[in-house]
């Protein structure tokens, strides 16, 4: 995996949603299980993240004016709790009906037990790292198993860079 070091900035918040929470919120989260939603709008403090990302989700990201970089916010609900305390954000380029690995970043999380796991954060993609305008990519939250196979805990739809 390519290491991006200081170039890519990631802020993560890991939260466990208790099963005794609101049934409406739990039902909305259950529908998002295994999915990553992406938006360029920043959520306001105290906003209902499920509602905000469901309403503002997009698959087209515009480059920051005058730069070859794309900034976005993401919200993911993991399919299940990862076996390790490190997950990977992996990007694949979609070309010719296939996905080709582009870049990955390790993220440390805390294994906190049961419930649905939500991961939210802000991420930046740089042209310097191989991302190109006019191409489409898929973001995945993964862990490698003992055999070296990638186990996907959440994935986005194809993301087009404008």
PyMOL commands that set and color helices and strands:
alter all, ss='L'
color gray80, all
select helices_A, chain A and resi 23-31+49-56+127-129
alter helices_A, ss='H'
color red, helices_A
select strands_A, chain A and resi 11-17+35-39+60-61+69-77+86-95+98-108+116-126+136-144+150-156+159-161
alter strands_A, ss='S'
color yellow, strands_A
deselect
rebuild
show_as cartoon
